[in-house]
Structures are given as structure tokens and as C-alpha cells.
Amino acid sequence: MVVLITVLHILVCAFLIIVVLLQSGQAGDLAAAFGGMGSQTAFGTRTAATMLTKATTWAAVIFMLTSITLSVYTARRSHAGGSVLEGTRSAPVKSAPKK
């Protein structure tokens, strides 16, 4: 089960990267780099959702669900339930020479 969720998570990650990179940015010209918005509104123009934005939304939702599922499963599988540093020994403390 974990292997299936991990493989799905990796595939969704790759798909999400590709879909985000395919989208064109809003106000991505040189003026936007220096704070000039021109005639654009604060959050860009209101347009209908394209296929890429819908794919990005669904990929992000699936990414979040697989991330939460994997983290919950890992937390339940942990044996100790305590600190990560429980099995390590601390180094001896070196004191500064006295004058």
C-alpha cells in the first residue's frame, strides 16, 4: 500500500512540475519585475479556468492528500515514538582553561 501511494506521489509531483511550467505567468514582463503593474488589477484579470489551471488544482489536491497520507502512515509505523536523538551519546563537554 505504501509503495503504491509513494509511486502515485512521485508521478503527481512530476505532473505538477510540468503543468506549472507550461502555464504562462501573469504580468511576466520587465515592468512587473520592478513593481509596475500597468493597467492590471492586483490579482490579475478574471478569466475562465483553462484546462491547465484545472489540472494544476487537481494535481495539487492529490499531492496534498498523498503527502498527508504518507506522513500519517510513517508516524504510525515509528517504533519508538520518542526523540530521534534517544540512541546517540553526547560528546564530553570541554571546559575552557582557567586563568
Buried (B, 14 or more C-beta within 10 A) or exposed (E): EEEEBBEBBEEBBEBBEEBEEEEEEEEEEEEBEEEEEEEEEEEEEEEEEEEEEEBBEBBBEBBEBBBEBBEEEEEEEEEEEEEEEEEEEEEEEEEEEEE
